[in-house]
Amino acid sequence: MNDHADNHADDRSARTDGAGTTAADQPGGTTGANQAEGTTGYAQAVAELEAILGRLEHDDVDVDVLAAEVGRAAELIAMCRDRIHHARTEVERVVSQLAEEQE
């Protein structure tokens, strides 16, 4: 296996913030099993998507890494859409409740 693919595998497992700390070390951070449980926050998901995009923009992406990264990106996009939908629903509920209270 080439060293480039090894580096990407390490990137996915560690999910560092560039300063050497992993997402799990940060407040509200998640990695591994927690991500599978859907506890990744919206901002964390967007940051991870941006990191994936940055890695995919390189011409020398290994095809196996590409498939894994695209799969993870699809999971994150679905999670973000779900969070946005739930937030919109909650905002609409609160606004409706406030309107009823003013009547």
Buried (B, 14 or more C-beta within 10 A) or exposed (E): EEEEBEEBBEBBEBBBBEEEEBBEEEEEBBBEEEBEEEEBBBEBBBBBBEBBEEBBEEEEBBEEBBEBBEEBBEBBEEBBEEBEEEEEEEEEEEEEEEEEEEE
